[in-house]
Amino acid sequence: MTFTAFDHSMMAKALQQAAQGAAITTPNPSVGCVLVRDGQIIGIGHSQAAGGAHAEIMALKMAKAHSSRAARGESDHVARGATAYVTLEPCSHFGRTPPCANTLIGAGISRVIAALRDPNPLVAGQGLARLAAHGVEVSHGLLAAQAREHHKGFLSRMIRQRPWLRVKLAASLDGRIALENGQSQWITGAAARADVQKLRARSCAMLTGIGTILVDDPQLNVRDFPVTRQPQRVVLDSRGRTPLNAKILAPSGGKTHLLSLADAASLQPQQFSAEHVTSRQLAASNGQLDLHAVVAYLAEQGFNEVTIEAGGKLVGAFLQAGLIDEIVLYQSMSLIGRGQALADFTIADLNAQLRPTLFDRRMIGNDQRITLRLTDPNLAFAEAV
């Protein structure tokens, strides 16, 4: 299928729309849609919170609201003959909302261009097939690489049955993430800390370890700007040592998941409000929580993107287990000398060293933000979608 320059520009606009919903749609993907008729945009939209309207419906609503036909009582026909550009294949099943494919057919859309097919087994090409069966011209693959980047968390959960797992680190110029005594607040400046809030906002969940809870007592919520959905919090606490007054258990943030081992008798579900805190016991590996079981649990919760903010020991363990997809490093232009770096991550030979791919590097205030990739969405997910 050959796409025109105009097609490219419209899909780029759909991706811009999709980005606007990135912080609200868990567990659904944040899809963007642009409707075009006679060379003019008549509607745009992005996915709303789970249970709310999908991108295609939002775009149709805008088209109806602004159409001259709507003023003449012909709102049901405003999109007839239009092209819909969507970042992910329209759904074909009844979930919390009716199938978008059916709605597009009913609206008289004549052409649908999707950046990607949806790997969700409930869709998996059926949306495009249903549209085609009703005479709609369909195609996919336009700006697919950019769409995979945007939808990487959802694609990861659908295809690999695990979230896209990101580590956020703050380090000094000499590579230290904390002093020997564990103190780590604050290595980076205010601008970098504000930028971290954006990472948290787009994350379905924030993950940390009991060591960080006992030393820093973090909230791991979004505080610098208003959000309609706080990320949920996950604490790896093998022995059940989380204090009942820990800030991460406060109901002002998202729901908190306390993950422990079977013999952690101190973590009893009745101690917590079921509305805000859940306690789950998982399998062990070498006396600690099995990190593969942890990642499987995260996927079961519908988390697409999870960000780890933890100490070097836990981060090192995740790296050693090969479970990290992305590292976001905020590096301050400072030297702090002896301090804690990554622990529980070792290699026996330099030929085995990890060599992440540099994805992005930029200054954030007086600090530099370096984004490194251990997984490339365009290689890992390309065949499936």
Residue pairs with C-beta under 8 A, 6 or more apart in sequence:
1 139
1 141
3 11
3 113
3 139
3 142
6 39
7 85
7 113
7 142
8 142
8 143
10 34
10 36
10 41
10 83
10 85
10 113
11 34
11 85
11 87
11 113
11 115
11 142
11 143
12 143
12 146
13 32
13 34
13 41
13 44
13 85
14 32
14 33
14 34
14 44
14 55
14 85
14 86
14 87
14 115
15 32
15 87
15 115
15 143
15 146
15 147
15 150
16 32
17 32
17 33
17 34
17 44
17 45
17 46
17 55
18 30
18 31
18 32
18 46
18 47
18 55
18 87
18 150
18 151
19 30
19 32
19 46
19 150
20 30
20 32
20 46
21 30
21 31
21 32
21 46
21 47
21 48
21 55
22 30
22 150
22 202
23 201
23 202
23 227
23 228
23 229
24 30
24 47
24 48
24 49
24 227
24 228
24 229
25 47
25 48
25 49
25 50
26 50
26 204
26 229
26 302
26 303
26 304
27 50
27 157
27 204
27 301
27 302
27 303
27 304
28 47
28 50
28 54
28 154
29 47
29 88
29 118
29 151
29 154
29 304
30 46
30 47
30 150
30 151
31 46
31 47
31 54
31 55
31 56
31 86
31 87
31 88
32 44
32 45
32 46
32 47
32 55
32 86
32 87
33 43
33 44
33 45
33 46
33 55
33 56
33 58
33 59
33 84
33 85
33 86
33 87
34 41
34 43
34 44
34 59
34 84
34 85
35 41
35 42
35 43
35 44
35 59
35 60
35 62
35 63
35 79
35 82
35 83
35 84
35 85
35 109
36 42
36 82
36 83
36 85
37 79
37 81
37 82
37 83
42 62
42 63
42 66
42 67
42 78
42 79
42 82
43 58
43 59
43 60
43 61
43 62
43 63
43 64
43 66
43 79
44 58
44 59
44 62
45 53
45 55
45 56
45 57
45 58
45 59
45 60
45 61
45 62
46 55
46 58
47 53
47 54
47 55
47 58
48 54
48 58
49 228
49 229
50 96
51 96
51 97
52 97
53 61
53 97
54 90
54 91
54 97
54 100
55 86
55 87
55 100
56 84
56 86
56 90
56 100
56 103
56 104
57 97
57 100
57 103
59 84
60 79
60 103
60 107
63 78
63 79
63 82
64 70
64 75
64 78
64 79
67 74
67 75
67 78
69 75
69 77
69 78
70 78
76 107
77 108
79 107
79 108
79 109
80 107
80 108
80 109
80 110
81 108
81 109
81 110
82 107
82 108
82 109
82 110
82 111
83 109
83 110
83 111
83 112
83 113
84 90
84 104
84 109
84 111
84 112
84 113
85 113
85 142
86 112
86 113
86 114
86 115
87 114
87 115
87 116
87 147
87 150
87 151
88 114
88 115
88 116
88 118
88 147
88 151
88 154
89 114
89 116
89 117
89 118
89 123
89 125
89 127
89 128
89 140
90 99
90 100
90 101
90 104
90 112
90 114
90 127
90 128
90 131
91 99
91 100
91 101
91 118
91 120
91 122
91 123
91 127
92 99
92 101
92 102
92 122
92 123
92 126
92 127
92 129
92 130
93 99
93 122
93 123
93 126
95 122
99 127
99 130
100 127
101 126
101 127
101 128
101 130
101 131
102 130
104 112
104 131
104 136
105 130
105 131
105 134
105 136
109 131
109 136
110 136
110 137
111 136
111 137
111 138
112 128
112 131
112 136
112 137
112 138
112 139
113 138
113 139
113 140
113 142
114 128
114 138
114 139
114 140
114 142
115 140
115 141
115 142
115 143
115 144
115 146
115 147
116 140
116 141
116 144
116 147
116 148
116 151
116 155
116 385
117 123
117 124
117 125
117 128
117 140
117 385
118 124
118 125
118 127
118 158
118 385
119 155
119 158
119 159
119 381
119 384
119 385
120 158
121 158
128 138
128 140
131 138
132 138
144 382
144 385
145 378
148 155
148 377
148 378
148 381
148 382
148 385
149 377
149 378
152 164
152 305
152 325
152 377
152 381
153 163
153 164
153 204
153 303
153 304
153 305
154 304
155 377
155 381
155 384
155 385
156 162
156 163
156 164
156 304
156 325
156 377
156 380
156 381
157 163
157 164
157 299
157 302
157 303
157 304
159 380
159 381
159 384
159 385
160 380
161 296
161 299
162 295
162 296
162 298
162 299
162 323
163 204
163 205
163 295
163 298
163 299
163 303
163 304
163 305
163 306
164 304
164 305
164 306
164 325
164 326
164 375
165 295
165 306
165 308
165 318
165 323
165 324
165 325
165 326
166 199
166 203
166 305
166 306
166 307
166 308
166 324
166 325
166 326
166 327
166 328
167 307
167 308
167 315
167 318
167 319
167 324
167 326
167 327
167 328
168 196
168 199
168 307
168 308
168 309
168 328
168 330
169 177
169 315
169 327
169 328
169 329
169 330
170 177
170 184
170 186
170 187
170 188
170 192
170 329
170 330
170 331
170 332
171 177
171 187
171 329
171 330
171 331
171 332
172 187
172 331
172 332
172 334
172 335
172 336
172 339
173 331
173 332
173 333
173 334
173 335
174 335
174 336
174 337
175 341
176 187
176 336
176 337
176 338
176 339
176 340
176 341
177 184
177 187
177 311
177 312
177 339
177 340
177 341
177 342
178 184
178 187
178 311
178 312
178 339
178 340
179 336
179 338
179 339
179 340
180 338
180 339
180 340
182 211
182 215
182 311
182 340
183 215
184 216
184 311
185 216
186 193
187 330
187 332
187 334
187 336
188 330
188 331
188 332
188 367
189 332
189 365
189 366
189 367
190 365
191 364
191 365
191 366
191 367
192 330
192 332
192 364
192 365
192 367
192 369
194 224
195 330
195 364
195 369
196 330
197 222
197 223
197 224
197 225
199 307
199 328
200 206
200 220
200 221
200 222
200 231
200 307
201 222
201 225
201 227
201 231
202 305
203 231
203 305
203 306
203 307
204 231
204 232
204 301
204 302
204 303
204 304
204 305
204 306
205 231
205 232
205 233
205 234
205 254
205 257
205 298
205 301
205 303
205 306
205 307
206 220
206 221
206 231
206 232
206 233
206 234
206 306
206 307
206 308
206 309
207 233
207 234
207 235
207 236
207 298
207 306
207 307
207 308
207 309
207 310
208 218
208 220
208 233
208 234
208 235
208 236
208 248
208 308
208 309
208 310
208 314
209 235
209 236
209 237
209 310
209 311
209 313
209 314
210 235
210 236
210 237
210 238
210 239
210 241
210 242
211 310
211 311
211 313
211 314
212 218
212 309
212 310
212 311
212 314
213 235
213 237
213 242
213 243
213 246
213 248
214 241
214 243
215 311
217 246
217 247
217 248
218 247
218 248
218 309
219 247
219 248
219 250
219 252
219 253
220 231
220 233
220 248
220 253
220 309
221 230
221 231
221 233
221 252
221 253
221 254
222 230
222 231
229 254
230 253
230 254
231 254
231 307
232 254
232 255
232 256
232 257
232 301
232 303
233 248
233 253
233 254
233 255
233 256
233 257
234 256
234 257
234 259
234 294
234 298
234 306
235 242
235 248
235 256
235 257
235 258
235 259
236 259
236 289
236 294
236 314
237 258
237 259
237 260
237 264
237 267
238 260
238 261
238 264
238 284
238 287
238 288
238 289
239 260
239 261
239 264
239 266
240 258
240 260
240 264
240 265
240 266
240 267
241 266
242 248
242 249
242 258
242 267
244 271
248 256
249 256
249 272
249 276
249 277
251 273
251 275
251 276
255 275
255 276
255 277
255 278
256 276
256 277
256 278
257 277
257 278
257 279
257 280
257 297
257 301
258 267
258 272
258 277
258 278
258 279
258 280
259 280
259 281
259 282
259 289
259 294
259 297
260 267
260 279
260 280
260 281
260 282
260 289
261 281
261 282
261 284
261 288
261 289
262 281
262 284
264 281
267 279
267 281
268 279
269 278
269 279
272 278
272 279
280 297
282 289
282 290
282 293
282 294
282 297
283 289
283 290
283 293
284 290
285 291
285 292
285 293
288 317
291 317
291 318
291 321
291 323
292 321
292 323
295 323
298 306
308 314
308 315
308 318
308 324
311 340
311 343
312 340
312 341
312 342
312 343
312 344
313 343
313 344
314 344
315 342
315 345
316 342
316 343
316 344
316 345
317 344
317 345
318 324
319 342
319 345
319 354
320 344
320 345
320 346
324 374
325 373
325 374
325 375
326 359
326 371
326 372
326 373
326 374
326 375
327 356
327 370
327 371
327 372
327 374
328 369
328 370
328 371
328 372
329 369
329 370
329 371
329 372
330 364
330 367
330 368
330 369
331 367
331 368
331 369
331 370
332 366
332 367
333 366
333 367
333 368
347 353
347 354
354 374
356 372
356 373
356 374
357 372
357 373
357 374
357 376
358 370
358 371
358 372
358 373
359 371
359 372
359 373
360 369
360 370
360 371
361 368
361 369
361 370
361 371
362 368
362 369
363 369
